[in-house]
Amino acid sequence: MVRYRRKHPKLFRLVDTNIFWIVRKEEKNLTVLEIGCGAGNFLYELRLRFPTWKITGVDFSVNSIEKLHEEKIEAYVSDLQQLREETGSQDVVYGFMIIEHLHYLEKTLAEVRRVLKDDGQFVIAVPNIKSVAFRLFGKYSNFLHIPVHLYHFSEVSLTKVMNQNGFVVEEIIYHRTLQDSAISLGYAIRDSSLPVGLKNILLKILRWRTLYHFLTLPLAYIQAWTKQSPGMTVILRKA
């Protein structure tokens, strides 16, 4: 998927809310931090697309950070309650599918607010608990992840939490893909009483492919337009 997206970025812009279209990508020397960067897939892609940006990652995992160091990507270990960056130093802070995991959410948000420039952006992605997929698939929802997820947000609750912690929601973009629903359906099939042979056939059919993105695009657009996507990207600014 990543290979095709790099080769045909305009085509894939129709499919998913690619985070690269959100930031001020025309600026040549942005300073960017990703909290909860994990293995660094996003950081690799950032470095490839924007080689002049100053990019840093931070994560809980020592192993992930060591691997990033091997790839000459600046990164460090932290529980996100304290960040090394100087106050007002970052143009953009990213946090994809991370804030719902945090035991000390308010401390992390305070640190993000501290390191952001006054006109900086905080761009996050979170599951949408109000989506039709959550209601339809219940415990099989791909984004549920109990007990790993400590919070599940709706547009309303996320806006309230962010306002209380010094951020203003600038835009909420609902994801234009049915991939998560396909994964959720797969979980339900695995746990069903269907014959093993039939399960295997259905699971093979459901295995997500690039082609499925485009075949399901009309329904994915309707899902996003009605704010029913299981995932949403939120662009925030300091209040």
C-alpha positions as CSV (number, residue, x, y, z in Angstrom):
1,M,0.0,0.0,0.0
2,V,2.7,2.5,0.9
3,R,4.6,1.8,-2.3
4,Y,1.5,2.5,-4.4
5,R,0.7,5.6,-2.4
6,R,4.1,7.0,-3.0
7,K,3.9,6.3,-6.7
8,H,0.4,7.7,-7.2
9,P,-0.2,10.3,-4.4
10,K,-3.0,12.2,-6.2
11,L,-4.9,9.0,-6.8
12,F,-4.6,8.0,-3.2
13,R,-5.7,11.4,-2.0
14,L,-9.2,10.3,-3.1
15,V,-9.0,7.2,-0.9
16,D,-7.6,8.3,2.5
17,T,-7.1,11.4,4.4
18,N,-3.3,11.3,4.0
19,I,-1.7,13.3,6.7
20,F,0.7,14.8,4.3
21,W,-2.1,16.8,2.7
22,I,-3.0,18.4,6.0
23,V,0.3,20.1,7.1
24,R,1.9,23.1,5.6
25,K,3.9,21.0,3.2
26,E,5.0,24.0,1.1
27,E,7.2,25.2,3.9
28,K,10.7,23.9,3.5
29,N,12.1,23.8,7.1
30,L,9.4,22.6,9.4
31,T,10.3,21.2,12.8
32,V,8.2,18.1,13.4
33,L,7.8,15.8,16.4
34,E,5.8,12.5,16.4
35,I,4.7,11.2,19.9
36,G,4.2,7.5,20.1
37,C,6.1,6.9,16.9
38,G,6.5,3.2,17.3
39,A,8.7,1.5,14.7
40,G,8.8,4.8,12.8
41,N,6.9,4.0,9.6
42,F,5.5,7.5,9.4
43,L,8.9,9.1,10.2
44,Y,10.5,7.2,7.3
45,E,7.8,8.4,4.9
46,L,8.2,12.0,6.2
47,R,11.9,11.9,5.7
48,L,11.5,10.6,2.1
49,R,8.9,13.2,1.2
50,F,10.3,16.2,3.1
51,P,14.1,15.8,3.4
52,T,14.6,19.4,4.6
53,W,12.4,19.0,7.7
54,K,13.8,18.5,11.1
55,I,12.1,15.3,12.2
56,T,12.1,13.7,15.7
57,G,10.3,10.7,17.1
58,V,9.5,9.7,20.7
59,D,8.1,6.5,22.0
60,F,7.9,4.2,25.1
61,S,9.7,1.3,23.4
62,V,13.5,1.1,23.7
63,N,13.7,-1.4,20.8
64,S,11.8,0.9,18.5
65,I,14.0,3.9,19.3
66,E,17.2,1.8,18.8
67,K,16.0,0.7,15.4
68,L,15.3,4.4,14.4
69,H,18.8,5.3,15.5
70,E,20.1,2.6,13.2
71,E,18.3,4.4,10.4
72,K,19.8,7.7,11.4
73,I,16.4,9.1,12.5
74,E,16.5,11.3,15.6
75,A,14.4,9.7,18.4
76,Y,14.4,9.2,22.1
77,V,12.6,7.1,24.8
78,S,10.0,8.8,27.0
79,D,6.7,8.1,28.7
80,L,5.4,11.4,27.1
81,Q,5.0,13.1,30.4
82,Q,8.2,15.1,29.7
83,L,9.4,16.0,26.2
84,R,13.0,17.1,25.5
85,E,12.0,19.7,23.0
86,E,12.4,23.4,23.9
87,T,9.3,25.5,24.6
88,G,7.7,26.8,21.4
89,S,10.0,24.9,19.1
90,Q,7.7,22.6,17.1
91,D,5.7,23.5,14.0
92,V,3.8,20.3,14.0
93,V,3.3,17.5,16.6
94,Y,1.8,14.3,15.3
95,G,0.1,11.6,17.5
96,F,-1.5,8.8,15.5
97,M,-3.7,6.4,17.5
98,I,-1.7,7.1,20.7
99,I,-3.7,9.5,23.0
100,E,-6.3,6.8,23.8
101,H,-3.5,4.7,25.3
102,L,-2.1,7.3,27.7
103,H,-2.5,6.9,31.5
104,Y,-1.4,10.5,32.0
105,L,-3.2,12.2,29.1
106,E,-3.4,15.7,30.6
107,K,0.3,15.8,31.3
108,T,1.1,14.7,27.7
109,L,-1.3,17.3,26.3
110,A,0.3,20.0,28.5
111,E,3.8,19.0,27.2
112,V,2.6,19.0,23.6
113,R,1.1,22.5,24.1
114,R,4.4,23.7,25.6
115,V,6.6,22.5,22.8
116,L,4.3,23.8,20.0
117,K,4.8,27.2,18.4
118,D,2.0,29.6,18.9
119,D,0.8,28.9,15.3
120,G,1.8,25.2,15.4
121,Q,-0.5,22.3,14.7
122,F,-1.2,19.2,16.7
123,V,-2.5,16.5,14.4
124,I,-3.9,13.3,15.9
125,A,-5.8,10.3,14.7
126,V,-8.2,8.5,17.1
127,P,-11.0,5.9,16.9
128,N,-14.5,7.3,16.6
129,I,-16.7,5.5,19.2
130,K,-19.9,6.9,17.5
131,S,-19.2,5.2,14.2
132,V,-21.6,2.6,12.8
133,A,-18.7,0.1,12.8
134,F,-18.5,0.2,16.6
135,R,-22.2,-0.3,16.9
136,L,-22.3,-3.0,14.3
137,F,-19.3,-5.1,15.3
138,G,-19.2,-4.4,19.1
139,K,-16.5,-6.4,20.8
140,Y,-15.1,-7.4,17.4
141,S,-14.4,-3.8,16.4
142,N,-10.9,-3.3,15.2
143,F,-10.5,-0.1,17.1
144,L,-11.8,-1.4,20.5
145,H,-8.6,-2.8,22.0
146,I,-9.8,-3.2,25.6
147,P,-8.0,-2.9,28.0
148,V,-5.2,-1.3,25.9
149,H,-7.4,1.6,25.0
150,L,-8.2,3.6,28.1
151,Y,-10.5,6.1,26.3
152,H,-12.9,6.0,23.4
153,F,-13.7,9.4,21.9
154,S,-16.5,10.9,19.9
155,E,-16.3,14.2,18.1
156,V,-18.0,15.9,21.1
157,S,-16.0,14.3,23.9
158,L,-12.7,14.8,22.1
159,T,-13.5,18.4,21.5
160,K,-14.3,18.9,25.2
161,V,-11.1,17.2,26.4
162,M,-9.0,19.3,24.0
163,N,-10.7,22.5,25.0
164,Q,-10.1,21.7,28.7
165,N,-6.4,21.2,27.9
166,G,-5.8,24.4,25.9
167,F,-6.4,23.3,22.3
168,V,-9.0,24.4,19.8
169,V,-10.3,21.9,17.2
170,E,-9.6,23.4,13.7
171,E,-10.9,20.5,11.6
172,I,-12.0,16.9,12.0
173,I,-11.6,14.7,8.9
174,Y,-13.3,11.3,8.9
175,H,-11.3,8.5,7.3
176,R,-12.4,7.4,3.8
177,T,-11.7,3.7,4.0
178,L,-13.6,0.6,4.9
179,Q,-10.4,-1.3,5.8
180,D,-11.2,-1.3,9.6
181,S,-14.7,-2.6,9.0
182,A,-13.2,-5.5,6.9
183,I,-10.8,-6.3,9.7
184,S,-13.6,-6.2,12.2
185,L,-15.7,-8.5,10.1
186,G,-12.8,-10.9,9.9
187,Y,-12.6,-11.0,13.7
188,A,-16.3,-11.8,13.9
189,I,-15.9,-14.6,11.3
190,R,-12.9,-16.1,13.2
191,D,-15.0,-16.4,16.3
192,S,-18.1,-17.7,14.6
193,S,-19.5,-21.2,14.5
194,L,-19.0,-21.5,10.7
195,P,-17.2,-24.5,9.3
196,V,-13.4,-24.1,9.3
197,G,-13.2,-24.4,5.5
198,L,-15.8,-21.7,5.0
199,K,-14.1,-19.5,7.5
200,N,-10.8,-19.8,5.7
201,I,-12.4,-18.9,2.3
202,L,-14.2,-15.9,3.7
203,L,-11.1,-14.7,5.5
204,K,-9.0,-15.0,2.4
205,I,-11.6,-13.0,0.4
206,L,-11.6,-10.3,3.2
207,R,-7.9,-9.9,3.2
208,W,-7.6,-6.2,2.4
209,R,-6.1,-5.3,-0.9
210,T,-5.4,-2.0,-2.7
211,L,-8.2,-2.8,-5.2
212,Y,-10.8,-2.9,-2.3
213,H,-10.0,0.7,-1.4
214,F,-11.2,1.8,-4.8
215,L,-14.1,-0.6,-5.1
216,T,-15.5,0.5,-1.8
217,L,-14.8,4.2,-2.3
218,P,-18.5,5.4,-2.8
219,L,-19.5,3.7,0.5
220,A,-16.4,5.0,2.2
221,Y,-17.2,8.6,1.1
222,I,-20.8,8.2,2.4
223,Q,-19.5,6.9,5.7
224,A,-17.1,9.9,6.1
225,W,-19.7,12.4,5.0
226,T,-22.1,11.1,7.6
227,K,-19.4,11.1,10.3
228,Q,-19.7,7.4,10.7
229,S,-16.0,6.4,10.0
230,P,-14.4,4.3,12.7
231,G,-11.3,6.6,12.5
232,M,-10.9,10.4,12.5
233,T,-8.0,12.7,12.0
234,V,-8.2,15.9,14.1
235,I,-6.2,19.1,13.5
236,L,-5.8,21.2,16.6
237,R,-4.2,24.5,17.5
238,K,-3.2,26.1,20.7
239,A,-6.1,28.1,22.3
